[in-house]
Amino acid sequence: MKITTSVLVLIFSIAFSSKSFSQIDVNITDIDNNKTIPFSKIYETYDLDKSLPTLVITWSAEWCYPCIRLINRYNDCDLSMLNVITINIDAENYLEDALNEGHQKNWDNMLNFHANIGEDEKGFDKVFNVTSAPLILILDNGDISDATVSYSLYPYKLLEAGRIRDVNFIWDSSQDLNSLAWSFYNSENDPGRLAEALKWIDRSIELDQEYSNTDTYAALLFKTGEYTKALKAAKDAIEIAKNTNEDYESTTDLINKIIEKL
C-alpha cells in the first residue's frame, strides 16, 4: 500500500510514535449539512477536545465493508475518550448510492464527512491515495503522528498501545473486551492482571455470549488454576460452537490440559 501525501506520513504499523508530522491540508464536507470546511478547522468548528487522541477512518460502502465493521466497533465505544472522524472516499458517481445505504446514520458518536473526491487540489485524493481503505490517521493535538491501512486496528488495540488507558472505553463492546482479555491470557502471568481480564470477559459474556468469549473465559480460568470452573466453561464453549458450526479443536485441546490438572 502506498500513501501519497504532502505531509510525508509513511508509517504502516501499530507501533505508535510520539513524533508529529503536519496538519492535513484538505477540504471535507459534512454529510449531515453539506457544509465544506478545511480539515484544519475541524476542532474549532465542532468544539472538539484537541487534547484527546483523534482517529480519522476512511470508508467506502461499495468495496469496503470491513471499513464499516471497523467504524461500527468504534461507535460502540466511549468516545468521550477519543475523537473519531469518518471520511467517505467514494467518487461523485458513487457517493449518493453509498450514503443512501445509511451506514453513517448509525454513527452518532462521531463526525461523518465525505472527501470531495476528484474536485480540486484540496480533495482528499489529491493528498492521499484512496485506493486502499480503511486508511487510519492518528492525530495528536491536531497533527498526524501515525498512519496505517488496517482492517484490524480495533479499539482494544488502543488500550494495548497505551493511547487509551481506561477499559471503560470498550465496556460496551463484547468483541473488544474479549480480544483484550485474550491478549492478556497470551501475554500475562501476573495474577492481578489475569483477574482484571476475567472481569472483562465476564462483561463480554454478559453483553453477548458467543463461542469465542466463552472459550476465552475457560482459558483464563485454566491459567488462574480454577480447573473445575474451566472445565465447565470449556464444555459450554463447545456446545455453543456445535450450535453455530464453529471449529472447537482448540477448546478440545484445552479440555485435555484441564483434565491433566484435575
VEXLO-413021 format. One line per field, with one value per residue (C-alpha): residue in one letter; x, y negated, z negated. Coordinates in steps of 0.001 Angstrom, whole numbers, always signed. Each point is the difference from the previous one (the first is absolute). Example, Ala and Ser with C-alpha at 12.3 -4.5 7.8 and 13.67 -1.06 7.14 Angstrom:
% VEXLO-413021
aa	c(a | s)
px	c(+12300 | +1370)
py	c(+4500 | -3440)
pz	c(-7800 | +660)
This chain:
% VEXLO-413021
aa	c(m | k | i | t | t | s | v | l | v | l | i | f | s | i | a | f | s | s | k | s | f | s | q | i | d | v | n | i | t | d | i | d | n | n | k | t | i | p | f | s | k | i | y | e | t | y | d | l | d | k | s | l | p | t | l | v | i | t | w | s | a | e | w | c | y | p | c | i | r | l | i | n | r | y | n | d | c | d | l | s | m | l | n | v | i | t | i | n | i | d | a | e | n | y | l | e | d | a | l | n | e | g | h | q | k | n | w | d | n | m | l | n | f | h | a | n | i | g | e | d | e | k | g | f | d | k | v | f | n | v | t | s | a | p | l | i | l | i | l | d | n | g | d | i | s | d | a | t | v | s | y | s | l | y | p | y | k | l | l | e | a | g | r | i | r | d | v | n | f | i | w | d | s | s | q | d | l | n | s | l | a | w | s | f | y | n | s | e | n | d | p | g | r | l | a | e | a | l | k | w | i | d | r | s | i | e | l | d | q | e | y | s | n | t | d | t | y | a | a | l | l | f | k | t | g | e | y | t | k | a | l | k | a | a | k | d | a | i | e | i | a | k | n | t | n | e | d | y | e | s | t | t | d | l | i | n | k | i | i | e | k | l)
px	c(+0 | +1254 | -1252 | +896 | +54 | +1365 | +585 | +2440 | -1889 | +1525 | -758 | -1949 | -116 | -1600 | +3328 | -1278 | +2588 | -12 | +1386 | -2396 | +57 | -2408 | -3601 | -2214 | -420 | -3288 | -3622 | -2717 | -3789 | -2345 | -2409 | -2796 | -21 | +2071 | +2323 | +3614 | +2810 | +3781 | +1024 | +2242 | -3149 | -1732 | +880 | -1314 | -2989 | -1273 | +1368 | +2114 | +2398 | +3355 | +1814 | -1752 | +1450 | -1767 | -595 | -896 | -1404 | -791 | -2745 | -1812 | -3359 | +519 | +3249 | +965 | -2472 | +2873 | +419 | -3622 | +370 | +3047 | -1827 | -2954 | +2404 | +1174 | -3542 | -713 | +2819 | +37 | +1025 | +374 | +3542 | +666 | -987 | -1017 | -469 | -1203 | +603 | -1815 | +2275 | -2492 | +319 | -2856 | -1620 | -342 | -301 | -3791 | -509 | +2543 | -1630 | -3496 | +973 | -69 | +2930 | +1068 | -3413 | +926 | +3239 | -1477 | +3048 | +2359 | +291 | -705 | +1225 | +586 | +3255 | -761 | +1685 | +1204 | -1151 | +3089 | +3455 | -1579 | -1783 | +1019 | +1269 | +2434 | +1800 | -562 | -291 | -3609 | +260 | +589 | -2197 | -449 | +2744 | +305 | +1713 | +860 | +279 | +1472 | -961 | -1149 | +3151 | +413 | +2203 | -690 | -1756 | -933 | -2209 | -1552 | -3311 | +1056 | +945 | -2853 | -714 | +1599 | +3329 | -10 | -60 | +2825 | +2070 | -703 | -1865 | -3062 | +547 | -3529 | -1653 | -3375 | +814 | -1052 | -2391 | -2957 | +1906 | -194 | +2486 | +2612 | -248 | +473 | +2971 | +1685 | -592 | +1424 | +3041 | +564 | -434 | +2818 | +2346 | -609 | +910 | -634 | -3024 | -1316 | +88 | -1679 | -2700 | -660 | -266 | -2592 | -2105 | +175 | -1041 | -2876 | -1222 | +501 | -2137 | -2610 | -299 | -43 | +1020 | +1713 | +2360 | +3057 | -507 | -1119 | +3162 | +2064 | -1744 | +907 | +3610 | +361 | -1522 | +2493 | +2929 | -1111 | -325 | -3801 | -16 | -3515 | -1551 | +2241 | -1209 | -3637 | +647 | +1895 | -2885 | -2425 | +2184 | -73 | -3784 | -275 | +2455 | -2009 | -3155 | +1748 | +2092 | +3314 | +3247 | +743 | +3176 | +1963 | -2596 | +257 | +3756 | -667 | -2288 | +2770 | +2363 | -2596 | -591 | +3737 | -133 | -3051)
py	c(+0 | -3471 | -3195 | -2987 | -2965 | -3482 | +580 | +2897 | +2511 | +3403 | +2034 | +3200 | +1755 | -188 | -954 | -3386 | -2770 | -3357 | -1832 | -2413 | -824 | -2563 | -1003 | +1416 | -2598 | +1173 | -1086 | +2334 | -252 | +737 | +2744 | -1386 | -3647 | +70 | -2724 | +143 | -961 | +285 | +2940 | -2350 | -1757 | +3133 | -392 | -3546 | +569 | +2984 | -978 | +3140 | +568 | -294 | +1647 | +3311 | +2430 | -301 | +2788 | -658 | +3093 | +137 | +2214 | +955 | +1731 | +1670 | +1871 | -364 | +1613 | +849 | -3780 | -271 | +2837 | -1721 | -3313 | +1763 | +1371 | -3509 | -1335 | +2432 | -1495 | -2826 | -2749 | -2550 | +1430 | -190 | -2148 | +2104 | -1524 | +2083 | -1063 | +1664 | +317 | +1030 | -2022 | -2319 | +2605 | +2430 | -2350 | -346 | +3776 | +486 | -2551 | +1277 | +3331 | -1933 | +1475 | -3462 | -583 | +2584 | -1767 | -2501 | -85 | -1360 | -2612 | +1170 | -1604 | +699 | -810 | -2130 | +2627 | -1314 | -3560 | -2160 | -152 | +95 | +3288 | +2848 | +2010 | -2778 | +542 | +3689 | +3111 | +1120 | +3347 | +1800 | -262 | -315 | -2558 | -934 | -3208 | -585 | -3603 | -1499 | -3613 | -349 | +1352 | +3401 | +2283 | +3323 | +1538 | +3551 | +1962 | +2738 | +1784 | +1042 | -3164 | +754 | -2125 | +2423 | -510 | -3631 | +1316 | +2423 | -2837 | -2373 | -2535 | +586 | +999 | +592 | +3328 | -1730 | -1191 | +3456 | +967 | +345 | +1914 | +3741 | +731 | -2454 | +1135 | +3577 | -929 | -1925 | +2850 | +2504 | -2205 | +55 | +3777 | +297 | -2580 | -312 | +2180 | -2457 | +1205 | -3537 | -725 | +3320 | -795 | -3235 | +1964 | +2275 | -3081 | -1058 | +3399 | +168 | -3292 | +1222 | +3061 | -2134 | -2128 | +2849 | +3549 | +1709 | +2891 | -2256 | -1798 | +3161 | +1695 | -2971 | +258 | +3683 | -712 | -2731 | +2209 | +2702 | -2414 | -1224 | +3547 | +170 | +3390 | +1167 | -3268 | +38 | +3467 | -1048 | -3166 | +1942 | +2449 | -2929 | -1495 | +3227 | +191 | -3526 | +854 | +3061 | -2116 | -2622 | +2409 | -1415 | +1881 | +832 | +2070 | -2435 | +311 | +3776 | -370 | -2278 | +2604 | +2576 | -2392 | -640 | +3704 | +501 | -2523 | +1469)
pz	c(+0 | +847 | -1526 | +2154 | -2328 | -280 | -3689 | +394 | -2097 | +706 | -3115 | +606 | -3365 | -3382 | -1543 | -1084 | -190 | -1727 | +3020 | +1682 | +3666 | +1384 | +186 | +2744 | +2733 | +1561 | +148 | -1278 | +210 | -2888 | +1063 | -2198 | +1092 | +3221 | -1285 | +1157 | -2365 | -35 | -2139 | -1980 | -1283 | -1258 | -3664 | -307 | +2315 | -1979 | -3415 | -253 | -2867 | +1736 | -2918 | +713 | +2550 | +3361 | +2509 | +3631 | +1743 | +3720 | +1382 | +3180 | +11 | +3368 | -582 | -3638 | -2355 | -2377 | -351 | -1067 | -2520 | -1447 | -357 | -1636 | -2622 | -835 | -103 | -2845 | -2087 | -2501 | +2380 | -2777 | -63 | +3757 | +2967 | +3003 | +3448 | +2931 | +3590 | +2885 | +3028 | +2673 | +3199 | +982 | +2287 | -2923 | -2965 | +3 | +96 | -2781 | -2257 | +796 | -1540 | -3256 | -1893 | -1149 | -1578 | -2631 | -901 | -2397 | -2279 | +2658 | +2732 | +3543 | +3222 | +3662 | +1708 | +3098 | +2162 | +3357 | -575 | -452 | -1532 | -3456 | +649 | -2281 | +2980 | +905 | -3287 | -755 | +2123 | -439 | +1799 | -3294 | -3050 | -2813 | -196 | -3672 | -1028 | -3640 | -1126 | -3145 | -683 | +3598 | +1630 | +1653 | -2064 | +1721 | +2986 | +819 | +2368 | -2088 | -444 | -3482 | -1851 | -2363 | -3077 | -2463 | +1756 | -1096 | -3563 | +738 | +1472 | -2876 | +2134 | -2188 | -3635 | -1277 | +803 | -252 | +3519 | +1292 | -2813 | +2404 | +2692 | -567 | +2782 | -1225 | -3606 | +1162 | +2175 | -2813 | -2458 | +2494 | +473 | -3763 | -57 | +2531 | -1493 | -3745 | -2947 | -2799 | -2031 | -425 | +3701 | +796 | -2567 | +1911 | +3243 | -1635 | -811 | +3632 | +1300 | -2501 | +1434 | +3581 | -685 | -1753 | +3136 | +2523 | -795 | +2928 | +532 | +126 | -3309 | -1786 | +1210 | -1237 | -3377 | -243 | +952 | -2612 | -2691 | +939 | -183 | -3436 | -1362 | -83 | +1682 | -869 | +1162 | +3068 | +974 | -208 | +2000 | +2672 | +345 | +268 | +2740 | +1980 | -239 | +1385 | +2788 | +977 | +255 | +2143 | +2101 | -1226 | -330 | -3637 | +293 | -2152 | -2777 | +153 | -462 | -2971 | -1573 | +257 | -1809 | -2702 | -570 | -491 | -2852 | -1734)
